[in-house]
Amino acid sequence: MAEFPKLKTGAVAQYGASRELRGVIRVLAFLDGTEQRYRLEKSRRRWTIALDKLDEGEAAAVDDFVRRHLETLESFSFTDPWSGVTYAGCAVEAREHELEAWAAGDCRIQLTVSEQES
């Protein structure tokens, strides 16, 4: 399984990235005012990554990786920047990603990676 590319620093994300845990929870409310909650499906992780000030090599590596996986819809592994845990079965959300190149050494990519159902 392919792994999301790391930057020259060894990181997969930069400051300003965000993460969330998504899942469907059902809440049963009882007549006495208490509630019972349970998950209907497994919770999945989602990371929003904005990579800024990349050089051309780093930008090309990430861009090529994302393009390939958007075309093939093949899953890959992604390392959570906060915990260091690697999650298999991840995908890039949406059909497109945003790549901006302003000058040499000043490229920017923004994308969202999500953990898929296993």
C-alpha positions, 0 to 999 in steps of 0.5 A, a space after each residue: 500500500 502506498 504511503 502519503 509523501 513526507 516533506 523534506 522535514 519528515 512531516 506530512 503536514 504543517 502548522 495550521 492543519 486540522 483534524 476531526 473525528 466523524 461518526 454517526 451517533 444515535 441518541 435515545 431520550 427517555 421520559 425521565 430526561 436521561 439519554 443513552 448514546 451509541 454509535 451506528 458506525 465506526 468513527 472515522 478520522 479526517 485531516 485538512 492539510 495546507 502545505 505552504 512554502 514548498 519547493 518544486 520537488 516537494 510540491 511535485 511529489 505531493 501533486 503527483 501522488 494526489 493525482 494518481 490516487 484521484 484517478 485510481 481511487 486506490 487507498 493509501 496509508 497516512 500518518 496522523 501528524 499529532 499522534 504519529 499513528 499510521 492509518 491504512 485505507 485513507 483517501 483524498 476527498 473531493 475530485 480536485 485539489 488546489 495547487 498554487 505556485 507563486 515563485 521558486 520555493 513558494 508552492 502551496 497545496 491544500 487537500 483533505 484526507 479521510 479514513 475510509 470504511 474498512 
